[in-house]
Amino acid sequence: VNRYKIRYYAPDGHEWVLMGDEWLAGIKSGGIDGLVGDGDDVTVARVGDVGQSLDSFQPQPMTGTLTVLVRGDSGAQVDAVWAKFRSGFSRTRTGTLVVESPSHALSAQVRLSGPISPPEEDPTSGGFVRDVQVPLVADRCGWWTDWQSATGTVTVTNWGDLTVWPQIRWEGATGTVYLPSGARFPLPQANGERVVSL
């Protein structure tokens, strides 16, 4: 079955499977609120003209909440899993939230935007910590792909809504970069990996 998978990589590198097989901390059904990139229109009003014109788009931090369930397994009681999960989030250090579909993976660098809610007390929960809300903020708005690679002639296209500045990473043979303005420049031969930011 082709499904989405959601993973969280804590600042210490620990991987949590939040949606998919073998989860210990899983996102509750309907438990993703927000985490959608947005921003503000920057407009100008010209003297003698009616209305306004869009000058640019200013991205804002992306915020949202995950509602999760935590369970124990044969190797750890639910309290120990809950403590480890809770310690994987920080107000000052970012972790990586990854959403993986059958066609590609998108990631966002996230940190806590407030306190994690205390777990609900439920004596009938059967080893579950229920309905914990994890408030998150992605200071760098949007969901991002990993480095993309190709050989030969490559056209770089931004299929998202944000203005991004591509980086080119290469090693070995040279090539020529053609910019949308028509300007072009050669990449020098590189004995090791090199990166140029546009």
C-alpha positions in Angstrom: 0.0 0.0 0.0 1.4 3.4 -1.0 1.1 5.6 2.1 2.5 8.7 3.5 5.2 8.3 6.1 6.1 10.9 8.7 9.3 10.8 10.7 10.9 13.2 13.2 14.7 13.3 13.7 15.5 14.8 17.1 18.4 17.2 17.5 20.4 14.2 18.9 19.7 12.3 15.7 17.2 9.8 17.2 14.5 8.9 14.6 10.9 8.7 15.6 8.4 7.1 13.1 5.2 9.1 13.6 3.2 7.5 10.8 4.0 4.2 9.3 4.9 0.8 10.5 6.3 0.1 14.0 5.6 3.5 15.7 6.1 4.1 19.4 5.0 7.8 19.1 2.4 8.2 16.4 0.3 11.1 15.1 -3.3 10.7 16.1 -5.8 10.6 13.2 -6.4 14.2 12.2 -3.6 15.2 14.6 -1.8 17.6 12.3 -3.0 21.2 12.7 -1.3 24.0 10.7 2.3 23.5 9.6 1.4 25.2 6.3 3.7 27.8 4.7 2.2 31.2 4.3 3.3 34.8 4.3 2.2 38.4 3.7 1.8 40.3 0.4 4.0 43.3 0.2 2.1 45.8 -1.9 2.6 49.3 -3.2 0.0 52.0 -4.1 1.1 54.2 -7.0 0.1 57.9 -7.0 -2.7 58.5 -9.4 -3.5 54.8 -9.8 -6.3 52.8 -8.3 -5.8 49.8 -6.1 -2.4 48.3 -5.4 0.3 46.2 -7.1 2.0 43.2 -5.6 5.7 44.1 -5.0 6.8 40.9 -3.3 5.8 38.1 -0.9 7.2 38.0 2.6 7.2 34.4 4.0 6.4 34.0 7.7 7.4 31.3 10.1 5.3 28.2 9.8 3.5 27.1 12.9 1.4 24.1 13.9 0.7 21.4 16.4 1.1 17.6 16.3 -1.3 15.5 18.5 0.4 12.2 19.3 -0.1 9.0 21.1 2.9 7.3 22.8 3.0 3.6 23.7 5.5 1.2 25.2 7.0 -1.9 23.7 8.7 -5.1 24.8 11.9 -3.2 25.5 10.6 -0.1 27.3 7.7 0.9 29.4 5.4 3.7 28.1 6.8 6.1 30.7 10.4 5.6 29.5 9.3 6.0 25.8 7.4 9.2 26.8 10.4 10.7 28.5 12.7 9.9 25.5 10.1 11.4 23.1 9.6 14.5 25.2 13.4 15.1 25.4 13.6 15.0 21.6 12.1 18.5 21.3 13.7 21.8 22.2 12.9 25.5 22.2 16.4 26.4 20.9 17.6 23.4 18.9 15.9 22.2 15.7 14.9 18.8 14.7 13.7 17.6 11.3 10.2 16.7 10.4 10.0 14.6 7.2 6.8 13.9 5.2 7.4 11.1 2.6 5.0 10.3 -0.2 5.5 7.6 -2.8 6.9 10.3 -5.2 9.2 12.5 -3.0 10.1 13.6 0.5 9.7 17.1 2.0 11.3 18.3 5.3 11.0 21.2 7.7 13.4 22.2 10.4 11.2 22.6 13.5 11.6 23.5 17.2 9.1 23.9 20.0 7.1 27.1 20.0 5.7 26.5 23.5 5.4 23.8 26.2 4.4 20.2 25.3 1.0 19.5 26.9 1.0 17.1 29.8 -0.3 13.6 28.9 -3.9 12.9 29.7 -4.5 10.7 32.7 -6.5 7.7 31.6 -6.4 4.5 33.7 -8.1 2.6 30.8 -5.4 3.6 28.3 -3.7 0.3 28.4 -0.1 1.5 28.3 -0.7 4.6 26.1 0.1 8.2 26.7 -2.8 10.0 24.9 -3.4 13.2 23.1 -0.2 15.0 23.8 0.0 18.2 21.8 3.4 19.3 20.5 3.5 22.9 19.3 6.1 23.5 16.6 7.5 26.4 14.6 9.6 26.3 11.5 11.5 29.5 11.4 12.4 29.0 7.8 9.0 28.9 6.2 8.0 26.0 4.0 8.7 22.4 3.2 12.0 21.7 1.4 13.3 18.9 -0.8 16.7 17.3 -0.4 19.4 18.0 -2.9 18.4 17.0 -6.4 20.9 15.4 -8.8 21.1 14.9 -12.5 23.6 14.7 -15.3 23.8 16.4 -18.7 21.6 19.5 -19.4 19.5 20.3 -16.3 16.7 22.9 -16.0 16.2 24.0 -12.4 12.6 24.8 -11.7 11.1 26.1 -8.4 7.7 24.4 -8.3 6.9 25.9 -4.8 5.4 29.2 -3.8 8.4 30.8 -2.1 11.3 32.6 -3.8 14.4 30.4 -3.3 18.0 30.9 -4.3 19.3 27.6 -5.8 22.7 26.2 -4.9 24.7 24.2 -7.4 26.9 21.4 -6.1 29.4 19.7 -8.4 32.6 17.8 -8.5 34.9 17.0 -11.4 34.0 18.1 -14.9 32.9 21.6 -15.7 29.7 23.0 -17.2 28.1 26.3 -18.0 25.2 27.8 -15.9 22.6 29.8 -17.9 20.6 32.3 -15.8 17.0 33.4 -16.7 18.4 36.8 -17.5 20.5 35.3 -20.3 23.8 35.7 -18.5 26.0 32.7 -18.2 29.1 31.6 -16.5 31.3 28.5 -16.5 31.8 26.2 -13.5 35.5 25.5 -13.0 37.0 22.0 -12.9 36.8 20.8 -9.2 39.0 18.1 -7.6 36.6 17.9 -4.7 33.0 18.9 -4.0 32.2 22.5 -4.6 29.1 24.6 -4.0 28.0 27.9 -5.5 25.0 29.8 -4.1 23.0 31.8 -6.6 
